């Protein structure tokens, strides 16, 4: 399990089924939890999982409560 804690950008792209370029840009813009070591990005699998859960759209149970 310890070897799976930190993901490379290639491993993350496969894990999330996303493109490397998009993930690289997101890491540079601090839109995704990442650590840069030298010129390489590393991603903590647990932080990524939590981040992904936070990306879920919120459901609104307030329909009709504003009087419209």
Beta strands, then each sheet from edge to edge (+ up, - down):
strand 1: 6-7
strand 2: 35-37
strand 3: 40-44
sheet 1: 1+ 3- 2+
end
